[in-house]
């Protein structure tokens, strides 16, 4: 194998992302002799005892569900919290364990990940414990050159899907006021935004609930999972979007210096219910001010559409 199986960041943040079907997901892997040969015991959410006859050498990724989960299969664009135990499937060596002891590891499901994880987690749901066994050529990221992995070791992984966040806001649709930017949604939930021509008519941060959810209320200091798109009011051009990156993100919203986002973004999210989608007009004073930031010129009014997918 050209790189180790130390695949997860040690500080509780998973640096990998996965890819899957955009809609109506179906499992990309099924059980087989290799995944069925892995014995897993122990309580869900706690480090399991894992035994298997090494070497395991499947021709393609296999997945066996050990503990049945609930709800829909995990799909692209979701954010999950996991417990994960990783092993070298050729030698039997344990190489990494993360996400247990009430500290599940977060993972945003997107495009750049191990093929094995993409296929294996596509057969999982919230509450699932699954065994994934993969050959070396599928235990690589799509962006990597697979040549270096040929002839390497297989991978065995046991995942506990402790929590799966919704992939897009699912609240009841609400109408916005006149003069507010128009928002239309693609089938996968991605927003398209049309900003009215002319100067921003608002002088303060203005929030509209586009979909009203029914979940937990976001409080100041919460870490939230969101999908968002931000445009510059002046030209309507997108300057940042988690949808374009393919994954939702987690961040802290707060009404003080503890926030990880601009003040207007926090204002839009705090006090809203999970499952909601909000639109927010943010003046320069609550955004990037006179100095601007990257693709945002100074003194720019911004408009965001934010899907609030959960509180971590």
N, C-alpha and C positions, 0 to 999 in steps of 0.2 A: 504494500500500500504506500502511496507516495506521501501521505500525511497521516498523523495519528488519529485515533478515535476520540480525542479530547475535544468534543464538538460543542460543548456548552460553556458559556462564560461562568466563572466561578463565583461571581458576586450576585448570583440569582437572576441575572439577565441572560437570556438566550440570544446569541448573536446571529443565529440562523433564521432563515425564512423558508417557507414552503410554498409550493404551488399546487393547485387543484382545479377542479371544474368550476367555472364561473356561475353556473346555475344547474339545478337538478343534478347534484353530484351523485356519482356512483362509485363504489369501491374500485380502486385501481389495482388492488392486490387481494388475493384470496388465500385461504389456508392451504398448506401443503405439508409434505412429510417433514420438512425442516422445521417449520414453525410449530407444528404439532408435537415435535420431539422435545420442545423446551418446557420444562416443568417450573411452574411459578406458584409459590405459596406465600401467605401473609395477607394482612389486611390492606384493603384499598387505601391509597394515600400514604402508606408507610413503606419504607424500603423493603422490597420483597426478597425472598430467597429464590434464587434462579439457578437451575441446573440443566445441563444439556450435554449430549455426547459430542465432544469435539473430535474431528472437525465437522461443521455443517457447511455444505457447499451447494446451495440452491442455484438454479440457473437464472432465476429472476426473483424479485422481492416477493415474499410471502407474509401474510398477516393472519394471526389467529386471535380472536377475541376471547379472553380468559374470563373477564367479568363484563356482563352486558351493560351498556350504557343506555341513556334515554335520549329522546329527541332526534333531530336530524343529523345526518352524517356531516362531519366537519368539511367545510368548503373553503375555497380561496377567499381571502378577504376577512377571515375571522381571526380573532385573537384568543389564545387559549392559555390556561395555566396548567402546568404539567409536573408530574414526578417522572424521572427518567433514569433507567439503569442501562448502561451500555457495556457491551462485551465484545472482545475479539472472538468471532465465531469459528476461527480456525484453531486458536490455541486455548480457548475457554477463559482467557484472562479478563477480569473485570477492569475496565479502563476509566469509567466515570459514573458517578451517581449524583444527581442534582434534584432539587425540587420537593424533598420530603420534609418531615418535621415541621409542619405548618408553615412552610416557606416555599410554596410552589413556584416554579420557574416560568416566566412569561415567554410566549412565543407568538410572533405575528406571522400569519400564514400568507406567503407571497410567492415570489418567483425563484429566488436564489438560495437553494438549499440542497441537501442530499436528496437524490432521486429516491432513495430508500425511504426517507421520511415522508416525502410527498405521497408515495404510494401507500406506505404503511398506515399513516394517520388518516388516509381517506376512508378507511374502514372503521374508524372510531367515532364515538359520540361522547357527549359529556357523561362522565361516570364510567366510561369504558376503561378496562385494562387490556391492552393488546400486546402481543408478541410480534415483533417484526424481525425477519431474518432476510438478509440481502447479500448478493454477491458483491465482490469488490467493485465491479464496474458500475454498480448502481449506488455505491456508498461514496458518491462524489457530488459536488455541486455542478449544476449545468454549465456554469461559467468556466469550470476547470477543463483542461485537456484530459480526456479520459485515458489516454494512452498510458500515462504513468501508473494507473491503477490496475492495469491488466495483470493478472497473475497474483494479485495481492490477497489479503485476508478478507474473509466474509465478516459481516456485522450482525450482531444480535442486539436488539433493543427491546426493553419492556417499558411501555408508557402507561401511566395513569393519567387520564384526562380529567383533571380535578374540576375544571370549569371551562366552558366554551361560551364566549361572548357572541352576541348577535352580529351578523355580518353587515347589517345596515339598519338604519332607524326603521322601526315598525309601528310608530304611533299613528293616531288618526290625523288625517290631512286637515289643515286649517288654512283659511284664506289670509293673504297678507294685505296690508294697506296700499292705497294708491301711491305711486311714486317710489315704491320699493322695487328693487331689482326682481326680475322674473326668474323663476327657477323651474327647470324641467328635469326629470330624472330618467336616466337610461334603465333598462331592465335590471341591471345589477346594482342600481342605486346611485350610480355616479351622477352628480349634478351638472347640468349645463346652465350657465348664468348669463343673463342679458341685463346689463346695467343701463338705466335710462340715460339718454343724452343730456348733456348740460352739467352744470355744477351740482355738487352734492347739496340737496336741500336741507339736510339735517346738520345741526351744530353739535350734537352730543352723540354718544354711543346709543344706537337704537336697535332693539332686539325684536324680532318677530318669530313666533313659534310656527314653523311650517308643518310639522307633525308633532302632535302631543302624545308623548309616551305615558306609560302607567307604572314605570319602575321606581327605583330608589331615587330620592332627591339628592342632587349633587350639593355638597357643602364645601365651603372654603377650606383649602388644604387637602382635598381629596385628590387621589391619583385616578384619572379617568382614562378610558379607552375611547378614542374618537376617530372618525374619518372626517376629513375636511377639505375644502377647496377655497383658496383665497384669490380674489381678483382686485386689481387696481381700479378704483372708480373712474379715473380719468380716461382710460382706454379700454376697460373691460377685459384686459389680458390677465390670464392666470399667472401668478408669480410663485405659487406653492400649492401643492396638492398631494395628500396622502393617497388619493385614488390613482394618480399618475405613477406613484411609487409602488402601487400594488398591495399595500398593507396599511392597516390602521396603526395608530401609535398610542402609547400611554404617556401621559404627562400630568404634572401637578398644576391645578388651577387654584389660585388663592387671591385674596384681596389685599395682600401685602407682598413683601419682598420674597416670600417663599414660592411665588408663582414661577413656572417655567415658560410662560407665554406672555404676550403683551396684555396690558390691563383690559382692553376691550374684549379680548377673547375670553378672559376669565369672567368678565361681567356677563357675557352671553351664556356661559355654561353653568355658573353657580346659580342654584335655585331651580334648575330645570330637572325634569325627570328622565331617567334612563329610558331609551327608546324614542326620545324626542329628536327632531331635527330643527335647528334654529338657523335663521339668517340674521346677520348682524352687520350694521354699518358702523365703522369705527373711524372717527376723525383722527388726524395726525397726533393730537395730544394724547390719545389713548392707544396709539400704534407706535410708529417709529420716529415721530417728531420731525424736526427740521433736518436731522442728519440722514434719515432714510436707513435702509438696510439691504445690501445686496441688490436684488432686482427691484426693490421698492425705492423710488426717488424720495427725496425729502419733501415733507409737507403733503404726503399722499393720504387721501381717504381710502380706506379699504372696505371690502365687503367679503364676508366669509359665510359659507354654508357648512354647518357642523352637525354631524350625526353623533349623538351621545350613546355609545354602545355599552357602557358599563362602568362601574366603580370597582377598582381593584381592591 
